[in-house]
Amino acid sequence: MKMKVLFCWDIDTENGEGKRRQFYRKLYGYTQKKEEKTYKYQGVLEEVDGERINQSVILVTEEGAGEIRKLLEDFSEIFGTWRSFKVQE
């Protein structure tokens, strides 16, 4: 059985909306329409082959956990708390 890492977090609503939006765009990716073209930007979660479980909860492989940890640490000022747990698939 493979081990995966479950991440959960709580965002501090006191911090600016812009930082929170920037975090979610980097995590989940986003699409942008310019005139008649649509551009899709891939998020870190898709790059590490992770999945969204619920609001503020994701599941990734152990190999991809480092990328997610780095992202969470880079945006640490917007979080009340965040945790990670190893789980068996």
N, C-alpha and C positions, 0 to 999 in steps of 0.2 A: 504494500500500500504506500501511496505517495503522501508525503507531508506537505501541507500548505500552510500559509500564514493568513490569519484573519485580522484585518485592521478595522478599528472603529474609532471615531473621533467625535468631539463636540466643539463646534465653532462658537467662539465668543462673539455675540452679536454686537458688542460695544465697538468692535473694530470696523473699519470702513468696508462698504459694500464692494468697492473696487478690488481690494485684495482678495476677498472671498470669491468673486467672479473669476479673477485671474487664477486662483488655485483650482477651481472646478474645471476651467478650460484646459489647464495643463493636465489634470487628472483624466478627464473624460473626453477631451477633444471638443471640437466645435465645427460648424459649417458657416461659411460667410458667402453672401451673395453680392456680386459686383456686376451691375448691369445685367447681362444675360448669362453670365458664368457663375457657377457655384464652386467654391473651394472647400475641401474638407481637410481639416487638420486633425491628425491622429493624436490621441492622448496617451499618457504613460500607461494607463491601465490596459489599453488595447495592445501597446507595444510589448508588455510583459505577459500577455495572454491571461489577464485576470478577469474577474467578473464582479459586477455590482450585485450585492446580496439584498441590501435595503438602503434606506437613506443613511448616509455616513457609515456604511459598512461595505467592505470589499474583501474578496478572497483572491489570493495570488499564490503562485508557486514559490517555493523557497528561493529559487534562483532569481525571481523578479522582486522579492521582498526588499532588497537593498535599494532599488530605484524608488520604491514607494516610500521607504523610510527617509531617503534623501529629500524627496519632495515635501514630506510632512515636516521635516526639520527646517527646510528652506522657508516654509510658511508658518513657522512656530508661533509668530506673534498673533495669528488669528485664532489659535486654538485655545479653548479652555483646557482640554485634555485630549490625549490620543493614546491608544494602547494597541499592542499586537499580541496575538496568541497563535501558537503552533497547534494545528489540528490535523487529524488524519483523514484522508479522503476515503 
